């Protein structure tokens, strides 16, 4: 998705974000984005573990 943005496009996006949000808001926005990604990864990991546990339980039921 972001593979064809390139360095100039990325710099343009960062400059626009700096102009729109200002230098004081950017760290807060970055921190919030990081927290969101962290929670998303945690939820994905938990969901994957739950599905794998269910699959394991079903296999055990079938072998009995």
Helices and strands as residue ranges (DSSP letters): H 6-21, H 23-63
